[in-house]
């Protein structure tokens, strides 16, 4: 991963010094909250229902054991003993005091981290595939390009005040683990007929009030033109994007209104002008400096770590279940990547305690070359685990409550903070997620159901991506009462689809039973080996509607 140089450290030092002065002026009353808002947003600070929240950037979801220990320290000293991993691969601290936030930023800077590009109308933290660099199906590691985009976009003067926030995701594989179809710009690394690496470029995707699957604007963009073409897309959006209505200010609305062909024409004209200006693409020497930070680690066979054989054989079935859901193939023979679920039955999705962070950092040093990944599904990944060490890793994770074997299953739920924290929410998400995971908490039942992704948002802003859940749940306000709409058929991978609302919403007391009715209907009607999503595509919505509403 990228290592900061003296220039990077100096930037953060000056940035923190500037923000400390702004915080002091806010606390003294010299700045009003309205005046302070744009300043704090540029530093990742939100004002939620009960307190300020700090969102820390984890570029392309890759961080070290040292950085994880720093998160644990911050959680203990400045928060309430835990952190929350988000769907943009970042981490949030929900209870810091405003007066302490400059000190937190100093702590983060000491381990080469910051909160820039996590809020405001800027290009946000670029996300990627959590298996980047180790996935057997990827064309190339997308993380160096994500780092190039990060450095290009961080303080780009032309894009400091965009019409709205802007999100970019990049994947190196044809199987999309980064939801690129639902980003303002999605990039898939591909090879042309000559074997040259480039990018399929997708624009105008997004969720929120208007869920839209992105459109391909260019099938193959040569690698060397990445920055100049992105700049052309951004210029076209910055010039023509709505600024009079924040609900229409996203690039997806611009592309939808103008059509992808007209927008492509605008971008191509801008691109020609940019290329005529010259010096727009990253010089080869500068690119190589970045790539040097992403050389594959040295993999050496290590002796198997000691395991408790009595415990292992007594719980062998649980281990087998965890292994089948959590292990991923690795491009290096003898190694595997492992998903670590942050979704214990009855727990809060994405939350992790300071003690767990410290212990997980120790395990990363022992089992994963000191590296951890965060995912857009609010879980973590060890990307470099020797196959011989899998039983020992499972036992150690089990000791700290992080061996839940539910990755990709019904209780691996994505949920936003909802009305428990967020000032924008209409309904609570966390209690619903907890109740569903408890209802389907049996390993055997989850195994019988198979892959099923549930995503729960507390408002139309869709922070939990409910539109692309196989089962999506949207909390709404119905005459002052929390109500929950059910959506079916969403999908965030390369076969992207937006879920459809089934019908009238359900109360908080009814929604978990409604989910169970949908699941039972699927189990009764599925064909051999048919997944929930495939069954829904074959059956359509009517059998599920009938089961939910006809009896009423």
C-alpha angles and dihedrals in degrees: 000000000000118000120209120243128207091273092056092049091050092051092054092045092055093042093054092046090053093047093048089058090049092051091049090051091049092050092048091051094246088119122045120221089254091054092043096049099081090044095052093043090058086059098047097259120140130182108226131180097286108011147354116287126208119209114200121205119238102184111223087347097278122130141151136246089251090056092047090054088052090053088053091050092050091048091054100040103037107018138034099283103278145070132213124225114214138209090259092061091254131121126235132203109205104192113039119139113242092234089058099048096088088053090050090052089052090051090051093047090056088066096038098262136120144166099243117131094019096107144013132052096310138103101289130219107302112239131206147175112303088221093052113145095017104050114115092215101053126112091212140336106283096197097087088056090047088054091049089052091047094053093043095049105036100087100005102153094212094056103041094104108032123172088257141344114301127211130198128187129183133193133184096205137070089230101076114226093160102059092237093167090067100052132091085246123014121189126197118187111230141165124234126220090276091056094250119146118240142135138271102218122212123185138183102035124139148127127223119091093344112036110201133173109229123249127232108250095175128015095202127017114180112243094241092060097054098111098040092050093047088050090053091052091048094048092051090051095042092052100043105025117115114264097169096068122034091202089062097037099095121101090241090068092048092051092045093050096045099032125239094269094055091044090049089053090053092048093048091053091050090047092054090051091049093049089050089055090057130207091069103122125068112269113246093241092053091047091052091053089058094044090053088068091060103053110139115263122251108266115205128172110253130195113268112266116244116269134189099249095191091055092042096054092042090055099031093126091056090049092051091050092049091047094050092053103033107039122089129189116260128211090230114075114245095024135095139187117233130205114218110206119225089191109092113177106276092008132121110266112247097010121128128176125235090245091052091049092053093048092044090053089055090050091049089057091050101039110019110036090261095295132123132183129206119212134214086241092065097255134110133238136209101207102189112047121148111233090234090058097054096096092048092047091050092052092049092048090049090056091060098040096255102111098088104149097214106104107146093003131112097275093050087094127173112216134171120224089259124181092337088075115356124088091205097054125108097192142016119267104177099064091048091051091049093050093048092049090050092048091052097030096119111107091215093051092047090049091051091052094047127192110006125152118206119189124185126196125184094211144012092273086084099214088161093049094240091166091068099043117114078229112021125190123198121191114216137174111248108187092321095316126106112248131178127215120205121222125187135195104032121147131179101193130086089296090061120188137163118232121242125228109246099207142284117007130254132233122247088260092052105040099081091050088049091054089049090051090053091049093047090049090053093049091050095049106033122112123230111303093353116151122224092253093049091047091051091050090052098041102034124210100298100085090050093046090050093051092048104040113017093072088056 
